[in-house]
Amino acid sequence: MQRERLALVLLLMSVFMINYPLVNSFLEDSFQNPNVGFVERVVDGDTAIISNHSVRFLGINSPEKGEIGHDAAMDFLKSKIEKKNVTLVFGKDRMDLYGRELAYVFFNNENVNLESVKLGYSNVYFPNGKDPYYGNFADAWQDCLEKGMNLCNRSNDTCLSVEKWDTRNQVVILKNTCNYDLNITGWSVKDEGRKNYRFSDKSLLAGEEVSLVPSDWGKDYVWTETGDSIFVRDNFGKLVYWNTY
């Protein structure tokens, strides 16, 4: 029996030495990229520090600091997952340009990212193309719109219309369809991500139009080829218009 144990140990050691690069890679992946982690701190409505890693939640984008809805989105995540263990499911791209891990975050078998959209704390966001989860997120956003929750809360103002949204030529044309002047100071036009144009001290005469091109955002482009959405909001952050492709 003693000889058999010794032989087994020697066999395992030889296998380990022969396959050390493979074993080492497995150990590095296991420790550096865990699928289960502890949420140490919520940074904002779509980012958290999980097991000492900065994790950007896939499929969603929440309002930036200073924007309407930021605090509500952040509070939702805090109450849901902060100081708790979660499961991470990574997408096709493991990291973003800022070095953050990209993941769907699950708590008690529930997709937290998806719930954030359904409750209107975030909008759908798939900048690198639609993945198998996209359909669920699109359905969640439609459910949110029907219920008018948070970011899906509709504006009472019906004068401003989007006359043209030409994603190929990167042009948006807005029009005041009412027979009186419309003050759109503080209103915004935004994509799925962080490109957010806000009107300052602006009124439209009855029937007047205003055009926006990427340079108004200070960008070379706004609407992505892989799919995007447009959000027009009034000065209270309520949704005036939304569309997607």
C-alpha positions in Angstrom: 0.0 0.0 0.0 2.9 2.4 0.9 4.6 1.6 -2.4 1.3 2.3 -4.3 0.9 5.7 -2.6 4.5 6.6 -3.4 4.1 5.6 -7.1 0.9 7.6 -7.3 2.7 10.7 -5.9 5.6 10.3 -8.3 3.2 9.9 -11.2 1.3 13.1 -10.3 4.5 15.0 -9.9 5.7 13.9 -13.3 2.4 14.8 -14.9 2.6 18.2 -13.2 6.2 18.8 -14.4 5.4 17.8 -18.0 2.3 20.0 -18.2 3.4 22.8 -15.9 2.7 25.6 -18.4 -0.9 24.3 -18.9 -1.4 23.8 -15.1 0.1 27.2 -14.3 -2.2 28.9 -16.9 -5.2 27.1 -15.3 -4.2 28.3 -11.9 -3.7 31.9 -13.1 -7.1 31.9 -14.7 -8.7 30.4 -11.7 -7.3 33.0 -9.3 -7.1 36.1 -11.5 -10.5 35.6 -13.2 -12.9 34.1 -10.8 -16.4 33.3 -11.8 -17.7 34.0 -8.3 -16.8 37.1 -6.4 -17.5 39.4 -3.5 -18.9 42.9 -4.2 -16.7 45.1 -2.2 -18.1 48.4 -3.4 -20.6 49.8 -6.0 -19.0 52.6 -8.0 -22.1 53.7 -9.9 -25.1 52.2 -11.6 -23.1 49.9 -14.0 -19.7 49.4 -12.3 -18.6 47.7 -9.1 -15.4 46.5 -7.4 -15.7 42.7 -7.2 -13.0 40.7 -5.5 -10.5 43.5 -6.1 -11.4 43.8 -9.8 -13.3 46.7 -11.5 -16.2 45.1 -13.2 -18.3 46.9 -15.9 -21.8 45.4 -16.2 -22.5 44.1 -19.7 -25.6 45.0 -21.6 -26.4 48.2 -19.7 -25.5 51.9 -19.3 -26.7 54.0 -16.4 -26.7 57.8 -16.1 -23.3 59.4 -15.4 -22.6 61.3 -12.2 -24.5 64.6 -12.2 -27.2 63.3 -14.6 -30.8 62.6 -13.6 -31.1 58.9 -12.5 -27.5 58.4 -11.4 -28.2 58.2 -7.7 -31.2 55.9 -8.1 -29.2 53.5 -10.3 -26.4 53.4 -7.9 -28.7 52.9 -4.9 -30.3 50.0 -6.7 -27.0 48.2 -7.1 -26.0 48.9 -3.5 -29.2 47.5 -2.0 -29.0 44.5 -4.4 -25.5 43.3 -4.3 -23.1 45.4 -2.2 -21.2 43.2 0.4 -22.6 40.1 -1.1 -21.3 37.2 -3.2 -22.2 37.2 -6.9 -21.6 35.0 -10.0 -20.0 36.5 -13.0 -20.6 35.5 -16.6 -18.1 37.0 -19.0 -18.8 38.1 -22.6 -16.8 37.6 -25.7 -14.6 40.6 -24.8 -13.1 40.1 -21.3 -11.9 43.7 -20.8 -12.9 47.2 -21.9 -10.6 50.0 -23.0 -10.4 51.2 -19.4 -9.1 47.8 -18.1 -12.4 46.9 -16.5 -13.7 43.3 -16.7 -16.9 43.0 -18.6 -19.5 40.7 -17.1 -23.2 39.8 -16.5 -23.6 39.7 -12.8 -26.0 37.2 -11.1 -27.3 37.2 -7.6 -29.5 34.4 -6.4 -29.7 33.2 -10.0 -31.1 36.5 -11.1 -29.4 38.6 -13.8 -28.8 41.9 -12.0 -28.0 43.7 -15.3 -31.3 42.7 -16.8 -33.2 43.7 -13.7 -31.6 47.2 -13.8 -33.0 47.7 -17.3 -36.4 46.3 -16.5 -36.8 48.7 -13.5 -35.6 51.6 -15.6 -32.3 52.3 -13.8 -30.3 51.6 -17.0 -30.8 51.5 -20.7 -29.8 48.7 -23.0 -26.2 49.0 -24.2 -24.4 46.7 -26.6 -21.5 48.7 -28.2 -19.7 45.7 -29.5 -22.6 44.1 -31.2 -25.6 42.1 -30.0 -25.0 38.8 -28.1 -27.4 36.0 -27.1 -28.6 38.0 -24.1 -29.7 40.9 -26.3 -33.2 39.7 -26.9 -33.9 39.5 -23.1 -32.6 43.0 -22.6 -34.7 44.4 -25.5 -37.8 42.7 -23.9 -36.9 44.1 -20.5 -36.6 47.7 -21.9 -40.0 47.3 -23.7 -41.5 46.2 -20.4 -40.0 49.2 -18.7 -41.4 51.6 -21.4 -44.9 50.1 -20.9 -44.7 50.7 -17.1 -43.0 54.1 -17.4 -40.5 53.4 -14.7 -37.6 55.7 -13.9 -35.6 56.3 -17.2 -38.7 55.0 -19.1 -41.0 57.7 -17.6 -42.5 59.6 -20.5 -42.6 63.4 -20.9 -45.9 65.2 -21.1 -44.5 67.5 -23.7 -45.5 66.3 -27.2 -44.4 69.3 -29.3 -40.8 68.1 -30.1 -40.6 65.5 -32.8 -37.6 63.7 -34.4 -38.1 64.5 -38.0 -35.0 62.7 -39.1 -32.5 60.3 -37.5 -30.0 59.4 -40.2 -27.5 57.1 -38.6 -25.6 56.6 -41.9 -25.0 60.3 -42.3 -24.9 60.9 -38.6 -27.7 63.6 -38.6 -30.6 64.2 -36.2 -33.3 66.8 -37.0 -35.7 67.9 -34.3 -38.8 70.0 -35.0 -41.2 72.0 -32.9 -44.6 70.8 -34.2 -46.7 73.1 -32.1 -48.0 76.5 -33.0 -46.2 78.2 -30.2 -42.6 78.6 -29.2 -41.0 75.7 -27.3 -38.2 76.2 -24.8 -35.8 73.2 -24.9 -33.2 74.6 -22.6 -31.8 71.6 -20.6 -33.2 69.1 -23.0 -30.8 66.3 -24.2 -30.2 64.0 -27.1 -28.2 60.9 -26.2 -27.0 57.6 -27.6 -26.9 54.3 -25.7 -23.5 55.1 -24.2 -22.0 58.3 -22.9 -22.5 60.7 -25.8 -25.0 63.2 -24.4 -25.8 66.6 -26.0 -27.6 69.1 -23.8 -29.3 72.3 -25.2 -28.3 75.5 -23.4 -30.6 78.5 -23.6 -32.5 77.3 -26.6 -36.0 77.9 -27.9 -37.6 76.7 -31.1 -40.2 78.9 -32.9 -43.4 77.2 -34.1 -42.4 74.9 -36.9 -38.7 75.5 -36.5 -36.1 72.8 -36.9 -32.7 72.2 -35.4 -30.1 69.8 -36.7 -27.4 68.0 -34.8 -24.2 66.4 -36.2 -21.3 64.6 -34.4 -19.3 67.9 -34.1 -22.0 69.2 -31.8 -21.1 66.4 -29.4 -17.4 67.1 -30.1 -17.1 63.6 -31.7 -16.2 62.2 -35.1 -19.3 60.0 -34.9 -22.2 59.3 -32.5 -24.3 56.5 -33.9 -22.4 53.1 -34.1 -22.6 50.7 -37.0 -23.2 47.7 -34.8 -26.5 49.1 -33.5 -27.5 52.0 -31.3 -30.5 53.9 -29.7 -31.5 57.5 -29.5 -32.9 59.1 -26.4 -34.4 62.6 -26.3 -35.3 63.8 -22.8 -36.8 67.0 -21.5 -35.2 69.1 -18.7 -36.7 66.9 -16.1 -35.0 63.8 -17.6 -38.3 62.4 -18.9 -38.4 60.5 -22.1 -39.6 62.5 -25.1 -38.5 60.1 -27.9 -36.8 56.8 -28.2 -35.8 54.6 -31.1 -33.3 51.9 -31.9 -31.7 49.8 -34.7 
